[in-house]
Amino acid sequence: MKSSRALLLALALSGALSVTAACDDKNTAGDAAPATSAAATSAAAAPQADPRTELVNAFSKLNSAPMAYSTSTESGTLASTKLTGSADPATKANSGTMVITTNGQAINAQVIVLGTDVYMKMSVPLPGIDPKKWMYFDGSKTSLTKLGLGNPDDPANVKGLADAIVTAERTGTGAFKGTIDLTKRKVPESGAALIQQMGDAAKSVPFEAATNADGYLTSFTMTMPAAGQVPATTAKTTFSDFGKPVTITKPAAAEVQPAPAALLAQLG
């Protein structure tokens, strides 16, 4: 049971950190139509778009193609998370590996998300759970952010940040910096509590971002202020392999088991 409690603590902390960057189901930036090649050619001849508009468009393009991603958070010596995987927004599929480290204990997990179906394996024992099988969660009844996950079409929890950008400036070709206002985002209760504890600093969180020649967002880093017992946290996400086919399959029924009720109670 000690391992089980440590697991729940780590998952809860991971989720609390990630939701400060998470968006709700409403994605204003995602509603923008992707630029056509003709428009891109025209834009090349026209004056550069203002930095904020360029970043909003870069976030929007994350809806348009399969990709690989990596996201990490560092909260001093308290905790760190690392999530690496691939996703296909069109099919709402996502798979990855996650490492959560807290209080000197590292927990490894494998995750598959297909629509609202979530499958997970973990490196620590849970009562009544076969560690060789996938635990199944009904994502429609479970908070993915509390699992440290984004929605399957937003695995790194960053797309909804576009409309929270307050200031933005270009620092080089495809390079930007600025600030975001976390209070502009609707987040789950745990994330909202953390944001409230940040005080006015939550309204001016610094970020750095990069885009590639095709206008895709390739990296986004922000440094969130301390919140209660959680120290200042650096969160970094990178995206790559845009358009490369992603194949994510459902585990065989014989390899799946229901998630334990105690864990579901923590994540409902």
C-alpha positions, -999 to 999 in steps of 0.1 A, spaced: 0 0 0 30 24 5 38 21 -32 2 27 -41 0 59 -20 33 71 -35 19 65 -69 -13 84 -63 8 113 -49 30 114 -79 1 112 -103 -17 139 -85 14 162 -85 20 155 -121 -15 164 -130 -15 195 -109 17 208 -126 5 200 -161 -30 216 -158 -14 250 -152 -6 247 -189 -37 228 -199 -66 239 -219 -103 230 -216 -122 214 -245 -127 249 -261 -97 257 -283 -101 291 -298 -68 288 -317 -78 255 -331 -107 270 -349 -85 289 -372 -81 275 -407 -46 263 -416 -28 284 -442 -27 271 -477 5 269 -496 -6 298 -518 -13 319 -487 21 310 -474 37 321 -506 18 354 -505 27 359 -468 64 355 -477 62 385 -500 41 405 -475 53 421 -443 57 397 -414 27 390 -393 29 405 -358 46 380 -334 14 372 -315 -5 363 -346 23 342 -359 24 322 -327 -14 317 -326 -12 303 -361 17 280 -351 -4 266 -322 -33 261 -346 -12 241 -370 -7 215 -343 -43 203 -351 -34 195 -387 -9 167 -387 5 137 -368 36 145 -347 61 134 -321 63 153 -288 82 155 -256 72 175 -225 89 179 -192 85 198 -160 110 205 -133 99 218 -98 132 222 -81 140 191 -60 103 184 -53 93 166 -85 99 162 -122 79 147 -150 89 135 -185 63 125 -212 75 114 -246 53 100 -274 35 105 -307 0 116 -315 -25 119 -344 -50 147 -337 -73 135 -366 -79 101 -350 -76 114 -314 -49 88 -308 -19 93 -285 8 69 -271 38 76 -249 60 68 -220 60 88 -188 85 91 -159 74 108 -127 100 115 -100 90 127 -66 105 123 -31 134 104 -47 111 77 -62 108 73 -99 77 58 -114 75 47 -151 44 44 -171 32 36 -206 1 52 -219 -22 47 -249 -51 70 -255 -77 63 -282 -106 87 -281 -119 83 -246 -103 49 -240 -71 52 -218 -47 23 -212 -18 24 -188 10 3 -174 30 13 -143 63 2 -128 50 0 -92 27 -27 -77 -9 -20 -71 -31 -44 -50 -50 -68 -73 -33 -56 -104 -12 -77 -128 18 -54 -138 21 -71 -171 -14 -60 -182 -28 -27 -192 -52 -9 -168 -82 5 -185 -97 39 -177 -129 54 -193 -116 88 -203 -151 102 -204 -153 96 -166 -117 103 -157 -97 135 -156 -68 130 -180 -50 159 -166 -49 142 -132 -31 114 -150 -6 139 -162 -20 136 -197 -36 160 -222 -65 153 -244 -56 129 -272 -56 158 -297 -35 179 -273 -11 154 -256 12 180 -243 -14 204 -229 -3 235 -248 -27 243 -277 -51 264 -256 -23 287 -244 -25 307 -276 -53 329 -264 -36 334 -231 -6 352 -247 -4 387 -234 28 400 -249 50 385 -277 81 397 -295 103 381 -322 138 375 -311 151 359 -343 140 338 -372 113 315 -358 122 326 -323 99 344 -298 95 354 -262 67 370 -242 43 365 -214 10 346 -208 -18 351 -184 -27 317 -168 -58 332 -152 -73 334 -187 -75 297 -190 -103 275 -176 -86 246 -158 -96 219 -133 -100 227 -97 -65 215 -87 -48 237 -114 -70 267 -105 -59 264 -68 -23 265 -79 -28 295 -101 -46 314 -74 -16 307 -51 7 323 -77 -10 356 -71 -4 384 -97 26 366 -110 2 342 -128 -8 370 -151 27 375 -165 43 341 -169 74 343 -192 77 320 -222 100 313 -251 88 296 -283 102 285 -316 86 277 -350 99 260 -381 100 271 -417 65 256 -423 50 276 -394 46 247 -369 53 253 -333 85 233 -325 91 243 -289 74 261 -260 90 268 -226 75 287 -197 87 293 -162 58 293 -137 61 310 -103 60 292 -70 26 282 -58 22 272 -22 45 243 -15 52 238 -52 84 257 -61 89 276 -94 84 252 -122 99 251 -157 78 234 -183 92 226 -218 75 210 -247 90 201 -282 72 189 -313 87 172 -344 81 147 -372 51 166 -385 31 146 -410 49 114 -403 23 85 -401 15 75 -365 0 40 -358 -15 34 -324 -34 3 -317 -57 -9 -289 -43 -36 -266 -58 -71 -270 -86 -78 -246 -66 -106 -229 -39 -79 -220 -64 -55 -204 -78 -52 -168 -100 -26 -152 -82 1 -132 -86 -3 -95 -114 15 -78 -91 32 -53 -72 48 -82 -103 57 -101 -117 75 -70 -86 97 -70 -90 106 -107 -127 110 -111 
